[in-house]
């Protein structure tokens, strides 16, 4: 699959690489930070991630619509990354879950501001028959940072099991590099007639797009955040310093297969790839539930990474195919928000159930495993039929 990214796509990949390098250092140690420093558990972690992402979802819709209206994406991308990076050294002063919630809210607000305009630039800077590859390329470079971040955090924590402060400061320094490369990115203006543009959030999009985002919402309800799933390491009594290694396994799979998945999307169509991806998610939950050794736990996170590779960039590529150029950032904001609202539910409810009833009820229990998986597969089947009509 020959593909040469445009200058904008390449630079956005570099920006995402350094930001993910930075953010994943923190993300990979956050479960350990909650357990050892904040003396909290999966319920609090799920709430923190869930509500932080919930706020980001509203911001994503705003930034997408506003970006389309003023025909500028770069300013939202810059402010968004700045908000996220500036929070990172302040984790050093966090002494309670409330402190972390505040920092995560600011961080996720930044993500909400940048995601839709960034995705719009990627799609508008790429030929229509290569959009899947473009998003796959971006996710691959992004995930390379996701590999370097947990690996760096692991070596810091291995040499100093209480070195959370060192992780946070290095995360900030590396994050500053992501902001530098934004200055070289250029806004992309859709070539449309001004009089034809209607920024009504609902009427601007086709019924196909509306059915698609509805399907994405229900599918995302079953996606428990990775930070919560990483707490499975504590069920196996593994060292806190080892948590980043399992997150690294997840990112290795995600990184290595994202571009390949994007190519499959361009060749066979995104609907099939998305459907396969959610079946893979069910398989990863099976493996996670039965994992009783480090090697089987690594395998479950590798499969989980495959799920992300098959769905993350592909879902956005499909959204770009179902939306007009002049509404591209708005469309990306809606898609990101809808997925995020599903994750909000999954994070809060899944994290709470995990903490108070155990992993068996959050993912599956011995007596309900068959029925839980059957219902989720049935949901995928129904939603697949809905998408197939698009």
ABEGO torsion letter per residue (X at the ends): XBBBBBAAAAAAAAAAAAAAAAAAAAAAAAAAAAAAAAGBBAAAAAAAAAAAAAAAAAAAAAAAAAAAAAGBAAAAAAAAAAAAAAAAAAAAABABAAAAAAAAAAAAAAAAAAAAAAAAAAAAABBAAAAAAAAAAAAAAAAAAAAAAAAAAAAAAAABAAAAAAAAAAAAAAAAAAAAAAAABBBBBBBBBAAABBABAAAABBAAAAAAAAAAAAAAAABBBAAAAAAAAAAAGBBAAAAAAAAAAAAAAAAAAAAAAAAAAAAAEAAAAAAAAAAAAAAAAAAAAABABAAAAAAAAAAAAAAAAAAAAAAAAAAAAABBAAAAAAAAAAAAAAAAAAAAAAAAAAAAAAAAAEAAAAABBAAAAAAAAAAAAAAAAAAAAAAAAX
